Amino acid sequence: MPEWTWCGQAVPKSEIAFFCQVLVVYIIIRTSVHNLTVGTETQSLWIILLSSSVGYLMPSPVIKVEKDHVSPDTSEQ
């Protein structure tokens, strides 16, 4: 895995990219909320940016399926 040096320590490149992406998304969210509260003319733009940024940060839902230890095709005798 490629690594970059940051503050004298080796850090994975993917980790730095992730934190930079999250920082940019938080800046977009803050700017969107600010512009919506101020009341600019392009409210639909800021609503779209805000909703897509929040959707990017939220984790994907996962359905947990519990597996039975007994297979469904075995019949009781």
Secondary structure, 3 states (H helix, E strand, C coil): CCEEEECCEEEEHHHHHHHHHHHHHHHHHHHHHHHHHHCCCCHHHHHHHHHHHHHHHCCCCCCCCCCCCCCCCCCCC
